[in-house]
Amino acid sequence: MSIPHTIDPALVRQWVAAKHGPEDIRNLLYAFGHDQSSIDRHLSEWKRMKYAARQWQGFLFMGAGALLGFLSCVMSLINPIPEMNGIFLYGCTSIAILVAFVGLYFVFE
């Protein structure tokens, strides 16, 4: 009978930060004497933390895109510098849309 191994969140965070692959983690846990079910649970937790970090990054990109889009809208409406209206209206809005869609990609991929 094997000893049940609990998942150490700090160790899993270290793997995510070090960008270890699933095979590296599998070999490392096998060397520590973990059984297959424990290795699968550790890999599942590693994937969950990895995708949670990516999703958080996506939300940050979407927020930055929304803020930039709002600012370009306000700057286009108040028109403080008439010569730069095209830059605010077309340039900043296009960049805001691209940044927001990068965030959507990170969240939904």
N, C-alpha and C positions, 0 to 999 in steps of 0.2 A: 504494500500500500504506500502510495507516495504522500509526501507532506504537502498540504495545500499551501500555495504561495499567494500572498496578497499582492495587489498591484500597488506599487509605490509611485504616487503622482510626481514626486520630485525627480525620480529617475526617468519617467516618461517625458517630462518637460526637458530634461537634459538631452534626450534622444531627439526631440523635435528641434531644439536649439542647435544641436550638432549636425542636423540634417542627415541622420542615419537612415539607411534604406531598410526595407522589411527583412531582407536576407541577413543584413548585419545584426539586426536585433534578434532574429531567430537563432543565429549562431551563438550570439552572446548569452542568450537565455538558456540555450541547450548546454553551453559550457558551465553555467551556474547550476545545472541539475534540474531545471524545470521540465515538467511533463508537457505533452502536446496541448492539453486543454488550457494550461496556464499560459503557454506561449501564445495561443490564439486569443486569450483574454487580454494579454499585454499588447498584442498587435492591434486589437480592436480599440483599446484605449489610446494607443499611439495615433491611429488614424483619426479618432474623434478629436484629439487635441490638435492635430495638424490641420484638420479642416476647420476647426473653430478659430484658429489663428488666421487662416486665410479668409474666413468669413468676416472676421473683425476688420481686417485690412480692406475688404470690399466695402463694408459700411463706412469706413473712413473716406474712401474714394468717392462714394456716392454723396456723402455729406459735403465734401469739398466741391464736387461738381454742382451740387444744388446751391451752395453759397456763392460760387462764382457766377452761376447763371442768374441768381437773384441780383447780385451786384451789377452785372452787365445790363439787366433789365432796368434797374433803377437809374443807372448812369445814362442809358438811352432815353429814358423818360424825362429826366431833368435837364439833359443836354448841357452840361456845364462848359464844355469846349466843343463848339460846333464842328470844328475841323476833325475831331476824333470820334464823331458819332458813328461812322462806319466801323471803326475799330471796336467800339463797345458793342455795336449791334451785331456785327458779323463775326469778328475775331474772337472776342471773349465768349460769346454764346456758343460758337463752334467748339472751342476748347472745353467749355463747361459740359457740353453734351458728350464729348469724347471721354472726359474724366469720369462722368457719371456712368457711362457704358462700360468702362474698365471696371468700375466698382460692381456693376451688375454681373459682369463676367466672373469676378472673384466670388461673389455670393452664390450664384446659381450654377457654377460649374462643378 
